[in-house]
Amino acid sequence: MKLRSKVAAIATTALAVGGVTMVAAPAHADLVTLCSGHGGAITLPTDLAVPAGKSCFLDGTVVQGDVTVRKGANLHIVGGEIQGEVIVQKDGYFDAQESSVDGRVVNRGSYGTYLEESSAGAALRAVPVEGGNTDGFAYVVDSSVRNINAEVGSVYVAGSRVGGAVKADGVEYVDIYDSVVRGALSVTDPAIGGILCDSEVIGAATYSGGSGPIAVGAGETEGFCSSVNYVDGDLSVTGVSGGVYIDNNIVGGDLVTSGNNPTAQIGDANRVRGGILTEEIALRSFSASVVEEFEAHEEQLAEEVEQARAETIDEAMAAGPAF
């Protein structure tokens, strides 16, 4: 993953000049600490909020309450802990690196959420709100979350573990690489498709509707996948326009394709324990446009995260100490 090395360098540089250790004074329950600037190894016995349009950069901070990233605000936390939930409001940005969140993380029309080498003890959700961002992202790299439930934006998971189900309905796309989903995978009406690659789904995997290409285990010769997918239950891809490509899968249940236009392309490297109920033609190489589309997903997210993290750190450092 190109992003893993590129973005990490940004935070490392900032930490060299921004590491500050602080001690918090006792606080009463239900108080909210506002963060505009940078903070260090402090334990905050309150909720925390980043004011609208401001940036907060936390290094080693423990927040014992909930966190709210308000409209147009940015929060980057590295080596820290949030013991409550995180709510990211319209056009806000939340970025956790080597950190933990005990509660859920909810994108409410946000610009996006990026988890890198981090964990969320509850759901990662993306929900639409009136006037909110409709193309925000939930980007999970080398991390763990309990489950993912998205109704807006894009979902990209790489090198990660999802403790339960992944459900996406009406999103831009869902791309899953080198990851484990310990529940069902359900993708409905994605605008520009998605890919499942080098991954395990401990449940059924279902794709239905949508106008973009769907690739399940296919594309080894194009550099997308180096090994097989394992789907414990049924693998079903139905009603997709824009192309369906299925190969290099071990399927514990049935393999089902129907109603796809063009007809699904099925390779000969699938091993299916149940029935094969498909309307299919032989798998051909991806067209150049399909290859470029999948490559563009990561490249676009990498650029957006790199820029958002750099801007968050720069603005927070310029604002001075937050506490």
Secondary structure, DSSP 8 states (H G I E B T S, - for coil): -HHHHHHHHHHHHHHHHH----------TT-EEE--EEE-S-EESSEEEE-TT-EEEEES-EESS-EEE-TT-EEEEES-EESS-EEE-TT-EEEEES-EESS-EEEES-SEEEEES-EESS-EEEE--TTS-SS-EEEEES-EES-EEESSSEEEEES-EESS-EEEES-S-EEEES-EESS-EEEES-SS-EEEES-EESS-EEEE--SS-EEEB--GGGTS-SS-EEESS-EEEES-BS-EEE-SEEESS-EEEES-BS-EEE-S--EESS-EEE-EEE-----HHHHHHHHHHHHHHHHHHHHHHHHHHHHHHHH-B--
